[in-house]
Amino acid sequence: MSISRVGVDIAKSVFHVHGVDRHDQIEWRGKYSRSKWLDAIVKRVPTGAEIGMEACASAHHWARALQARGYHVKLIAAQFVKPYVKSNKNDRLDAEAICEAMGRPHMRFVAVKSVAQQDVQAAHRIRSELVQQRTAKANQIRGLIGEYGLVAPTGIGQLRAALPRWLEDAENGLTDDFRVLLAGLAEDLRHLDDRITLVTERIERHAQTDPVAKRLMTLRGVGTLTASALAGALGDAQAFKCGRDFAASLGLTPRQHSTGGRDRLLGISKRGDSYLRTLLTHGARAVLRYSEGKEDSLSHWVRRLAERKHANVAVIALANKTARIAWAITRHDSTYDPALAAQAA
């Protein structure tokens, strides 16, 4: 019997494989080094077979390498593999569990990302981390300066303007030693500002040349950053059967806890990509805030919803709708139609 399905537990140096035939009989178990496992796959597994891996670090790289050799690759989220791990956990059992999980008829898989998609997502992740570092630096400055009886004004722009004044004011009670430290913190803040600006400009340049991102920027509440992040996450959108699946992957759909035939819906699940969910939520909040006086169907829809529900509920509903519209535009290679926005499912 030839091998039809292989589960691979990937790691930094050691890779475990578990192969079965079309009758789920074990045909191959092995342990290989990073430099030899691909050659072992090519030698033992026929072209066209299915190879599964957990969607973890380096999985997309190895998936592209396997696809280039003619294999069908399936990436599985780690939480969907865990139920198939028998008894104690080790790398060999993990490979077996991956092989078992990928053979389930209704298993959900992660789409393999292209290099271009990973480039876009890397830029967004770096920018997000830099913004967090800048916020932490600003908070550190506020806390330290407060110990000397100086209150930092609200807003990071106001803080930037206040730093030179504090350093130049000889009567504000700051010691010479602390002025040296504060000057270093101010320089750190400027450096983070410059890094964020450079990465943001790179993202904006890419969005202006990406046809998918350019179409997504026509949506209400979707700016350059959000359009770029959406394009990077969606790809060709074939990984999601419908817009609701994409919204669910961002955690914008309700959690469910139903029993005894009684449906009980809770708050949004907040699963998946928190960065993209945050961008869509902030965009939806801006749309709701400036919807007064606008006569388009989407503005009417969100205003009516805000009148019946809490404003935050309306914001999340609009973010959910925006995600679904973004999926439809990307999947069907179409343009945004404002007249249909309020009816989008």
Helices and strands as residue ranges (DSSP letters): E 5-9, E 14-20, E 26-33, H 37-44, E 50-54, H 59-68, E 72-76, H 78-81, G 82-84, H 91-102, H 115-146, H 156-168, H 176-209, H 211-216, H 224-234, H 243-249, E 254-256, E 265-268, H 274-289, H 297-308, H 311-331, H 338-341
